[in-house]
């Protein structure tokens, strides 16, 4: 269903040239923020993954914990990227929809 709604959003008119220009600036800023955030979170994520893996090898915790942590973090990052992509693509279309309806 999310794919269908994404396709419907992409099919909507993107607005006039000025709307698209502003939306592109917003998109560039949003992805610059996301890259910066992922850099910092990635460092913390790597340290915690190493720590959890070491604890699993020492038998202090279940070996499934590092696997769950890695997959959860990976999918969380992917969802953040997809969400930011969708939101920034929808911004000018939302403005266009508000202006014409």
MIMIZA-410567 format. One line per field, with one value per residue: residue number from 1; x, y, z of N, C-alpha, C, CB in turn. Coordinates in Angstrom, 2 decimals. Glycine has a CB too. Example, Ala and Ser with C-alpha at 12.3 -4.5 7.8 and 13.67 -1.06 7.14 Angstrom:
<atoms>
num <- (1/2)
nX <- (13.19/12.85)
nY <- (-5.69/-2.25)
nZ <- (7.80/7.08)
caX <- (12.30/13.67)
caY <- (-4.50/-1.06)
caZ <- (7.80/7.14)
cX <- (13.20/12.90)
cY <- (-3.30/0.03)
cZ <- (7.80/7.87)
cbX <- (11.31/14.08)
cbY <- (-4.47/-0.60)
cbZ <- (9.05/5.72)
</atoms>
This chain:
<atoms>
num <- (1/2/3/4/5/6/7/8/9/10/11/12/13/14/15/16/17/18/19/20/21/22/23/24/25/26/27/28/29/30/31/32/33/34/35/36/37/38/39/40/41/42/43/44/45/46/47/48/49/50/51/52/53/54/55/56/57/58/59/60/61/62/63/64/65/66/67/68/69/70/71/72/73/74/75/76/77/78/79/80/81/82/83/84/85/86/87/88/89/90/91/92/93/94/95/96/97/98/99/100/101)
nX <- (0.83/1.98/3.74/1.93/0.70/2.96/3.56/1.24/1.59/3.93/2.90/1.36/1.01/4.01/4.11/4.77/7.69/9.08/8.16/9.21/11.91/12.36/11.61/13.68/15.87/15.11/15.16/17.92/19.00/17.74/18.77/21.46/21.43/20.56/22.73/24.73/23.63/23.48/26.20/27.15/25.45/26.14/28.75/28.31/26.60/28.31/30.19/28.55/27.62/29.99/30.55/28.27/28.59/31.01/30.18/28.39/30.08/31.50/29.64/27.90/25.55/22.75/23.56/21.98/21.36/23.30/22.86/20.15/20.30/21.95/20.40/18.04/19.01/19.98/17.64/16.16/17.69/17.38/14.61/14.47/15.83/14.16/11.78/12.57/13.17/10.65/9.13/10.43/10.08/7.35/6.83/6.64/4.55/2.50/2.23/1.43/-0.99/-2.44/-2.58/-4.09/-6.49)
nY <- (-1.19/1.20/1.62/2.03/4.43/6.08/6.09/7.37/9.88/10.71/10.96/13.21/16.71/18.67/21.34/24.87/26.40/27.91/26.78/24.21/24.83/25.83/23.55/21.87/23.06/22.64/19.87/19.36/20.46/18.85/16.31/16.81/17.23/14.66/13.06/14.04/13.40/10.58/10.02/10.62/9.00/6.58/6.14/5.83/3.65/1.68/1.37/0.43/-1.93/-3.42/-3.67/-5.10/-7.44/-8.39/-8.88/-10.93/-12.95/-13.45/-14.74/-13.41/-12.35/-13.21/-14.56/-13.69/-11.04/-9.05/-9.47/-8.83/-6.15/-5.08/-5.60/-4.23/-1.58/-1.16/-1.40/0.67/2.89/2.70/3.11/5.73/7.09/6.51/7.70/10.43/10.94/10.57/12.55/14.93/14.86/15.16/17.73/20.07/19.21/19.10/21.84/22.71/21.33/22.55/25.14/24.94/23.78)
nZ <- (0.00/0.74/-1.39/-3.49/-2.66/-2.67/-5.41/-6.36/-5.20/-6.53/-9.09/-8.96/-9.79/-9.72/-9.17/-9.86/-11.46/-9.50/-7.08/-7.37/-7.40/-4.79/-3.38/-4.16/-2.89/-0.23/-0.22/-0.68/1.68/3.59/3.03/3.47/6.21/6.98/6.13/7.83/10.33/10.12/10.00/12.59/14.17/13.06/14.02/16.79/16.62/15.51/17.58/19.66/18.45/18.28/21.03/21.92/20.43/21.49/24.13/23.62/22.64/24.95/26.41/28.03/27.19/25.08/21.89/19.82/20.21/19.18/16.44/16.14/16.90/14.87/12.51/13.16/13.42/10.81/9.21/10.35/9.58/6.79/6.57/7.53/5.47/3.25/4.16/4.39/1.73/0.52/1.86/1.09/-1.66/-1.76/-0.90/-2.67/-4.17/-2.35/-1.76/-4.28/-4.51/-2.45/-3.42/-5.71/-5.09)
caX <- (0.00/2.88/4.24/0.84/0.56/4.15/3.38/0.21/2.21/4.85/2.12/0.73/1.82/5.05/4.03/5.45/9.15/9.54/7.88/10.18/13.23/12.38/11.59/15.01/16.70/14.69/15.65/19.36/19.23/17.28/19.72/22.71/21.15/20.51/24.11/25.42/23.05/23.90/27.63/27.27/24.76/26.92/29.87/27.73/26.07/29.44/30.75/27.60/27.61/31.20/30.36/27.27/29.19/31.98/29.42/27.81/31.16/31.88/28.55/27.14/24.20/22.35/24.22/21.01/21.25/24.00/22.21/18.93/20.72/22.42/19.29/17.15/19.64/20.02/16.30/15.80/18.36/16.73/13.30/14.71/16.16/12.95/10.86/13.05/13.01/9.23/8.68/10.96/9.43/5.95/6.66/6.11/3.25/1.54/2.01/0.65/-2.34/-3.08/-2.79/-5.06/-7.76)
caY <- (0.00/2.36/1.81/2.61/5.83/6.77/6.29/8.39/11.15/11.06/11.30/14.52/17.81/19.13/22.79/25.72/26.37/28.45/25.75/23.13/25.33/25.85/22.15/21.31/23.57/21.91/18.50/19.38/20.67/17.68/15.20/17.18/16.92/13.21/12.54/14.42/12.59/9.18/9.92/10.58/7.80/5.43/5.92/5.26/2.35/0.76/1.10/-0.43/-3.24/-4.11/-3.99/-6.17/-8.66/-8.87/-9.45/-12.20/-13.93/-13.79/-15.51/-12.58/-12.15/-14.08/-14.20/-13.08/-9.60/-8.23/-9.63/-8.03/-4.75/-4.70/-5.56/-3.14/-0.32/-1.07/-1.10/2.01/3.84/2.64/3.76/7.17/7.57/6.45/8.71/11.75/11.03/10.75/13.85/16.04/14.82/15.56/19.10/20.98/18.68/19.54/23.27/22.82/20.89/23.58/26.35/24.71/23.16)
caZ <- (0.00/0.77/-2.75/-4.28/-2.26/-3.16/-6.86/-6.53/-4.87/-7.62/-10.27/-8.76/-10.35/-8.79/-8.96/-10.84/-11.38/-8.21/-6.07/-7.55/-6.99/-3.32/-2.94/-4.36/-1.79/0.98/-0.39/-0.48/3.11/4.34/2.86/4.15/7.61/7.14/6.04/9.07/11.41/9.95/10.32/14.05/14.65/12.58/14.94/18.02/16.23/15.36/18.91/20.37/17.80/18.72/22.43/22.04/19.89/22.49/25.24/23.16/22.60/26.33/27.00/28.97/26.64/23.99/20.63/18.91/20.49/18.19/15.13/16.20/16.94/13.53/11.56/13.56/13.05/9.36/8.69/10.82/8.68/5.48/6.71/7.63/4.14/2.42/4.66/4.01/0.28/0.24/2.38/0.29/-2.97/-1.61/-0.41/-3.69/-4.61/-1.32/-1.99/-5.51/-4.21/-1.62/-4.23/-6.80/-4.65)
cX <- (0.87/3.42/3.19/0.69/1.77/4.02/2.32/0.78/3.13/4.11/1.46/1.62/2.77/5.03/4.79/6.97/9.68/9.31/8.91/11.58/13.37/12.41/12.96/15.98/16.39/15.24/17.16/19.70/18.85/18.26/21.09/22.57/21.19/21.90/24.87/24.92/23.51/25.38/27.82/26.64/25.53/28.09/29.37/27.23/27.20/30.03/29.84/27.55/28.83/31.06/29.38/27.81/30.19/31.26/28.81/28.89/31.63/30.79/27.72/25.72/23.96/23.03/23.28/20.96/22.03/23.38/20.95/19.26/21.14/21.28/18.30/17.72/19.69/18.66/15.79/16.43/17.73/15.38/13.45/15.02/14.93/11.95/11.27/12.89/11.55/8.74/9.18/10.39/7.99/5.78/6.09/4.76/2.15/1.21/1.15/-0.80/-3.12/-3.41/-3.90/-6.38/-8.43)
cY <- (1.25/2.66/2.46/4.10/6.66/7.07/7.35/9.78/11.61/11.48/12.66/15.61/18.40/20.64/23.56/25.69/26.86/27.44/24.63/23.56/25.33/24.43/21.50/21.79/22.85/20.49/18.41/19.55/19.47/16.52/15.53/16.90/15.42/12.59/12.83/13.56/11.14/9.00/9.77/9.30/6.55/5.10/5.27/3.85/1.31/0.38/0.16/-1.84/-4.06/-4.55/-5.15/-7.50/-9.25/-9.51/-10.80/-13.29/-14.35/-14.58/-14.72/-12.35/-13.12/-13.64/-13.56/-11.57/-8.75/-8.30/-8.77/-6.54/-4.28/-4.60/-4.44/-1.78/-0.11/-0.69/0.25/3.08/3.87/3.34/5.28/7.78/7.60/7.51/10.12/11.96/11.31/12.13/15.00/16.03/15.34/17.04/20.04/20.50/19.06/21.02/23.47/22.41/21.91/24.82/26.16/24.15/23.92)
cZ <- (0.00/-0.63/-3.64/-3.95/-2.72/-4.65/-7.14/-6.24/-6.00/-8.88/-10.17/-9.35/-9.30/-8.57/-10.02/-10.61/-10.04/-7.08/-6.15/-7.14/-5.47/-2.78/-3.11/-3.28/-0.49/0.93/-0.13/1.00/3.94/4.22/3.44/5.64/7.86/7.06/7.32/10.24/11.30/10.25/11.82/14.61/14.24/13.50/16.23/17.75/16.14/16.71/19.69/19.77/18.22/20.18/22.61/21.51/20.88/23.67/24.86/23.12/23.99/27.04/27.99/28.48/25.50/22.69/19.61/19.06/19.48/16.80/15.08/16.19/15.55/12.52/11.89/13.17/11.55/8.79/9.16/9.93/7.31/5.51/6.82/6.27/3.24/2.85/4.28/2.51/-0.08/0.68/1.52/-1.12/-2.89/-1.30/-1.47/-4.20/-3.61/-1.51/-3.24/-5.27/-3.39/-2.44/-5.25/-6.33/-3.58)
cbX <- (-0.94/4.05/4.69/-0.49/0.40/5.41/2.99/-0.99/2.99/5.77/1.06/0.47/0.90/6.40/4.57/4.93/9.75/8.80/6.46/10.18/13.45/11.15/10.53/15.54/16.50/13.14/15.33/20.01/18.47/15.89/19.85/23.05/19.78/19.59/24.85/25.20/21.52/23.61/28.39/26.61/23.31/27.43/30.59/26.57/25.33/30.52/30.95/26.21/27.57/32.45/29.86/26.00/29.88/32.87/28.32/27.16/32.34/32.19/29.10/27.84/24.01/20.81/24.85/19.63/21.76/25.45/21.86/18.11/21.87/23.45/18.56/16.89/21.04/20.50/15.33/16.24/19.81/16.56/12.55/15.86/17.24/12.30/10.74/14.52/13.49/8.42/9.15/12.48/9.45/5.30/7.98/7.09/3.31/2.12/3.36/1.27/-2.30/-2.18/-1.51/-4.47/-7.53)
cbY <- (0.00/2.13/0.46/1.86/5.94/5.93/4.97/8.11/11.05/9.88/10.24/14.79/18.92/18.72/23.15/27.18/27.21/29.77/25.18/22.67/26.75/26.61/21.36/21.69/25.09/21.89/17.99/20.50/21.88/17.24/14.85/18.68/17.49/12.59/13.17/15.93/12.66/8.72/11.16/11.82/7.75/5.69/7.26/6.15/2.45/1.37/2.42/0.19/-3.10/-3.21/-2.76/-5.79/-8.37/-7.70/-8.48/-12.04/-13.38/-12.52/-16.71/-11.24/-10.69/-14.08/-15.42/-13.68/-9.31/-8.66/-11.12/-8.38/-4.55/-5.70/-6.90/-3.18/-0.26/-2.39/-2.19/2.20/3.50/1.18/3.22/7.46/6.70/5.04/8.62/11.93/9.73/9.67/14.05/15.96/13.40/14.75/19.65/21.10/17.13/19.29/24.02/21.94/19.58/23.95/26.74/23.78/21.78)
cbZ <- (1.21/1.75/-3.35/-4.00/-0.75/-2.89/-7.53/-5.61/-3.55/-7.93/-10.51/-7.25/-10.89/-9.30/-7.59/-10.75/-12.49/-7.90/-6.25/-9.01/-7.54/-2.77/-3.73/-5.75/-1.62/1.11/-1.82/-1.30/3.58/3.86/1.40/3.91/8.03/6.09/4.84/9.39/11.39/8.52/9.80/14.69/14.09/11.19/15.25/18.54/14.88/14.47/19.70/20.36/16.27/18.55/23.19/21.29/18.54/22.98/25.68/21.77/21.82/27.12/27.68/29.19/26.16/23.83/20.03/19.15/21.90/18.11/14.87/17.46/17.95/13.04/11.54/15.05/13.60/8.75/9.10/12.28/8.56/5.03/7.94/8.59/3.51/2.51/6.16/4.42/-0.40/0.93/3.81/0.23/-3.52/-0.52/0.07/-4.86/-4.77/0.11/-2.12/-6.62/-3.48/-0.43/-4.94/-7.81/-4.19)
</atoms>
